[in-house]
């Protein structure tokens, strides 16, 4: 009889393993201890076949000013976030200004920073990184229509 599959995920490849294993059966990496298993972020790979999003449909729904619109991920498609203040935290931590509840998102994943010349996104050392228009960035200025990816979440930056 095969052992039940649990939520012990490999930190290297994201494969779900049985609780009895100490090493990932897919890639051989050391698995986190059971008490640490829920404290980690799993790796997420960008899908090369991701479709580009049509911006015409979201421009009609958002208010004047700056917004982040969730295009896909986590079952919150269409949700809109309006940044307030000089810095807006994004992450899996419930205390984040923009809370993205998925294990592919780090607790303190990124920060949206308002500067005199516009908004910037800054990665906070996340495991999966922060992407703008499919390119991984550390810090980058955002422009209207930019596609932001944080873990499995794909958001569009709107500035109107």
N, C-alpha and C positions, 0 to 999 in steps of 0.2 A: 504494500500500500504506500502511495506517495505522500510525503508530508505536505501539509497545507501551506499555501503561499501566503506570506505575510507582507507587511509594508517595509521590509528591509531593502532599501534601494542602494545600488552601487553608486558611489560618489563620482566614479570615472565615466561610466557609460549609461547610468540610469536604469539598468536592468533590475527587475524585481526578483529577489532571491528568497529562499526559505530561511526561516529563523535559525536552523541548525548550522548553516554554513558560515564560515569565517572569511571565505574568499568568494568573489563573484564567479558564478559558473559560466558567464559569458566572456569576461575579459581577464579574470584572475586577480583583480585588485582587492585589497583588504577592505572588508565591509565594516561599517561603523558598529560599535557596540550597541546592544539593544536600547540602553538608556540614552544613547546619543542619536539614535535613528531618526527621531522626530525633530531633532535640532539642526538638521542639515538641509541644504538646498541641492536638488538633483540637477544634473547637467541637462541642457536642452539644446538641440542642434537646430539651426535654421533650416527650413525646408526650401530647397532650391526651386521648387515649383510654386512657391507662394504667389498668388495672383496680386496684381496691383489693384488698389482700391479706387473707385470712382468717387471723386471729391464733390461732385455736383449735388449728391443726395444729402451730405452732411452740412454743407454750407447753409442750407435752408433752415436747419434745426438749431444751430448754435446761436447764442447771443452775440452782440457786439463785443469786441475785445478778444482776449485770448482764451482758448479752450483746448482741452485734450479730450478727444472722442475715442472710446474703445471701439475698434473695428472687429476684433475677434479675441477670444480667450476668456475662460472662466465663466461663461454663461452670462456675461454682463455687456454683451454687444449693444452699442448705441448709448451706453451711459456716458454722460459728459461731465468732466471736471473743469471747474473754473479756478485757476490758481489765484490765491490771495496771499499777499505779503511778499517779502523779499525772497524767501526760500520756502519751497514746498517739497516735503519729503515724500518719496515714493518707495514702497516696499511691502513686505509680507508682515511686518510688525503691525499689530492692531493700532498702535499709536501713530502710524504714518498718516500724513495728510491725504495721500492717495493710497488706499489700502488695496493691494492686489493679492488675493488669497489663493496662492498656488505655490507648490513646492519648488517650481522652477524660478521663483522670484526670491531674491535674498531678503532678509529682514530689513536691512537698510540698503536698498538696491541703488537708488539714484536720488539726486536733488535737482529740482528745477529752480534756477536762480534768475531773478529779474535784475537786469543791469540797465543803465541809461540807454544803451543802444539795442535792447531787446532781451529775449529770454535765452538762457543757456541750459543745457542738460549736463550734469556731471555725474559720472559713475562713482559709486562709493566702494569700489573694490569688490564688486559682486562676482559670484562664481560664473554666471552665464553671460555677463557683460551687458552693455547697453548699446543698442544699434540705432543708427539714424540712416534711413534709406538703404538698409541692408549692410552698412559698413559699421564695424565696431568702433566706438569712440570712448575717449576718457572724458573730455569736455568739448562741447561743440555748440555753436550758436544755432538756434532753431529758426526756421523760416516757414511761412504759411504753406501748408500742404505736406510738410515733412512727415515721413512715416517713422514712428518711434516703436522699437520693440524691446520689451522688458519681459524676460522669460517667455512664456507662451502668449503673452498679451501683445496685441498690435494696436497702437493708438495713432491717431492723426492729430498733428498740431495745427490748430486753426488760429489765425491772427487776422481779424477783419475789423 
